[in-house]
Amino acid sequence: MTSSKNLQGLIAALAPYWGGEAEIIGTYFRSETRDRKSDLLWISRQCWKEFYDGFDDDHPGLFVGPLKKMLGLADKIDIDVDRHEVLDMAEGLYEEFSHYCAFADAYDAIRTEADPAISPVMLRDVKSWPENDHLAEVRRRHRQDHGTLGLRAGHLTEGGYCGLFSEGMKLSGGSDADAAIARACSLVYEDEFGHMLKGILGLDNEGLPSGAWELLTELGLEQMHARLDMRNAQFGSPVPDARMKALHHGQGQSIAFDFAKADSAA
């Protein structure tokens, strides 16, 4: 499958920022300051994202949002809503909750009796963090100002080309923590990577005019800037300010988009 010049330009613009996000995570995993407590912190924050994180009040989370929507549709199935639409939602709900479970399992494999047990109730105390809130605010503003295109930008940047999962999968069996994290990241990667590729490649089928491509690139870059700060904070700021500034200027190592795999996912 061939891709348009517009799509190729969008991918080229985002690729250094995908690489920047992966660099942040890889830097943390190689850091001498990494320990059990720092692992538990970033994993609990990832569990928070998997369970609670969303774009805005109308999209309150990849798990919580669909769950609330499905409850509201229960009496409308086969009347106002096709049963297969709800089935698709249920399948997506299962997948998203499995991601929470994967990282919660990693948390449990690492923690000691002195560490708090993980649960959605416990995660309310972990809460979000300012940089993650800023990313959510950027996405909310893009939706409010640009409607469907703003929401599309949010889907475009979600996951950052699976940087967390691909970097986590690289951890070898050097420790029980590495094995637990690699296992969780591998499980989630298999779900997310194909969907992400298909979603990006599918932009060519939406008939976007030239101006929309330019705006989508602008929105995507603003969100990726916020993602870099979100990830660095999530992992305890392993990348110093000078390098973060360079990453914000697009000096990360570009990640090559896997067009062949995207074609197979389509």
N, C-alpha and C positions, 0 to 999 in steps of 0.2 A: 504494500500500500504506500502510495506517495503522499507526502505532506506538503501543504502550501508554504509559500515563503513567509506568510504571516505567522503560521504556527512555528516554523523554524526560527523566526526572529524572536518570538515569545520564549521559546525554549532556551535559546542562546542567552537571552537576558537573565533568565532565572537560574541557569546552570551554575554560575559561580556562587550563588547564595545557597543552593542546595549543597554545594561542596563546603561552604562556610559552616553550615549547620552540622554537617558530618564531622568537620574538623573540631568543632567545639566538643562534641560528644567523645570523639576519639581521644582528644587531649585529656578529658576527665578520666577516661579509663586507664590512661597511661600515667596519671598523676601520682606522685609519691604521697600526696595528702589524702588520697582516696582511702576510705576505711569503711567499716560496717555501718557506722552512723550516717556517713555521707551517702552510701548506697541506699539505706533505708529512706533517707529524706527524698532523694530524686525518684525512687520507685513509688513512694507514697504520693508524691506530686503527680506522677504519671497515672497512677490509679485514680486520682482525683480528676484528671483530664478525661480518662476513659469513661468515668461514671457521670460526672457532673458538667463537664465543659460544653459550652454551646456558643452559638453566634449572638443570640439576643433572647429576649423574653419569648419570642415566637419559636425559637429554635434552642431550647434550654439544655440540650445535651444529646450526644449520640446514643445514649441509653435512656436517660430520663425522658427526653423529648418524645421519641417514638412510643415509649411505654404509655405516657399520658395521652398521646394521640390515639393509640389503639383502644384504650379504655373508653374514649369518647366516641369511637366508631362502633362499639360492640352492638348496639341496637340498630345500626344502619346497614349491616352486612347483608348483601343480596337484596337490599331495598334501594339505598342510595349509593352504596359502595360495593364494588366488585370484590368478591371473596379472595380473588387472586392478588389483588392489590394489598389486602390485609396480610395475606400469606407472605408476600414479599417483605412487608414490614416486619413480620414475625421472624423471618429468616435473618434480616438485618439486625434485629434486636438480639437474637441469639449470638450472632457474630460479634457484635459490639460488647456484649456482656462477657463473651469468652476472652476478649482482650483484657478486660478488667481482671478476670480470673487468672489469666496468665501472669500478669505482673503481681497480683496479690499472692499467687503461689510462690513467685520469686522472693517476695518480701518475707513470707513465712519460712522459706528455706534458709534465709540469711539471719533473721532475728534471733535473739536469745530470750530467755524468760524475763530479762530486765527490760526488754523493749515492748512497747505497746502492741497489742494485737491489732491487725488491720481489719477494718469493716467500713462500709459507707458512712456509718455514724461517726466513727473515729476520723474519717476523712473530712468531716465538717469542721473539725478542730484544726486539721492540717490546712484546709482552705486553699484558695488560690494564692498567687504571689503577684506583686505589683506589675511585673513585666508581662505576666500572662493576662492580667486584667487589661493592660494596655493593648495587647494583641486583640483581645475580644472587643475592645472599644473601637479599634481601627476597623475591624470587620463589621461591627454594628454600623458605624458611620458610612462605610462603603455601601451597605445594603440600603440604608436610609436615603443616601444621595443618588445611588445609581441602580436601585432595584435589582432586577434579575442579573444584570452584569456584575453588580457588587457581590451578590450571593455566589455567582459563578467564580469570581476571584477567590472567595473563601474556600470553595471546594478545590480550586486549582492549587492553592498553597497548603492545604491541609496535609500534614505528614511530612512536608519538606523533603519530598522524594525519598521518604522512608529512611532518612538519615539515622535516626535513633535505632531502628530495627536492624539495618544493615551493619552498623558499627557494633551493636551488641552481639550480633551473630559471630563476629570475628573473635570474640573472647574464647580462648582455648580452655582446656580443663586444668588451668593452673590452680584453681581454688573452687570450693563449693559455691561461692558467690558468683564467680565467673560462669560456672556451669548453669546455675539457676537463671542468671540474666540471659545467657545465650539461648537457653531453652525457651524462655518467654518471648524474646525478640524473634526467634525463628518461627514460633507459632503465629505471631501477629503479622510478621513480614509476608508469610504465604497468603494471608487474607488480603492485605493492604496493597501489595505491590502491583498486582495485576489490575486491581480496580483503579489505582492511581494512574497507571499508564493508559488504560482505556479511557479514563476521564479526560486526560490531556489530549490524546489523539482524537477523541470525539469532538473536540472543538471545531475541527474542519467541517463537520457535518451540520453545524448550527447556522451556517449562512451569515456569519458576522460581517458587517461592512468594515471597510478599512479603518475608519475612525474608532470603531468599537475595539478592534485589535490593539490600537495604540492605548486606549484607555485601560483595557484589560491588563496590558503590560505594566502600565503605571500603577494600577491598583495592586497587582501581584508583587511588584517590587517593594511597595510600601509595606505590604504585609510580611514579606520576607525579611525586611529590616527589623520589624517587630519580632519576628520569629527568632532571629539571631539573639536578640536580647533576652527573650523568653527562655531559650534553651540554656544560654550561659548562666542565667540566674537559677534555673531549675537545678543545675549541676554544681552550684556553689561557686560560680565565676572562675572556672579553671583557665580561661583565656584572658590575658591581661588587656588593659584598656587600649594600648597601642595596636595590638593585633586585632582587637575588635573593631577599631576604627578602620583598619585596612579591609577587614571583611565587609564592613558596611560600604566600602568603596568598590566592592565587587572583586576583591583580590583573592578570593578563595579559589581553590582548584576546581575548575568546572567538572561537573559530572556529566558524562555522555548519556544522553537519553537513549533508552533501549527500544528503538523502533521495531525491531524484529519481535521482541516479546510483546510489545503493545499490539502489533498485528495479530498475534496469536490470542490475545485477550479479547480482541474486538469481536 
